[in-house]
Amino acid sequence: MKAKEQLKNLLSNELMPDLEEAIDEIFQMVEKEKMISLADREELEEMQAMHAECREILIEIESGEMEEEEAQELLDELVEIKSE
């Protein structure tokens, strides 16, 4: 399987759903407690930025703008982060 396909699968099937779940959990906590701590707000903003970045990468893959080498570099980086 090519790096672009692997990257697309990793983003679509693992990373983005995990981020969406974590974002939803924070929103549920805020709804329940009617407030959010500064640390939770920063975490939420960081996760939302990562989610947006994932969407941008998927758009690059779909539009053919991403080279196979760049996809492999991103894939290696994301696999390393995910394994930590």
Secondary structure as UniProt FT lines:
FT   HELIX           3..10
FT   HELIX           11..15
FT   HELIX           16..33
FT   HELIX           38..63
FT   HELIX           68..83
//
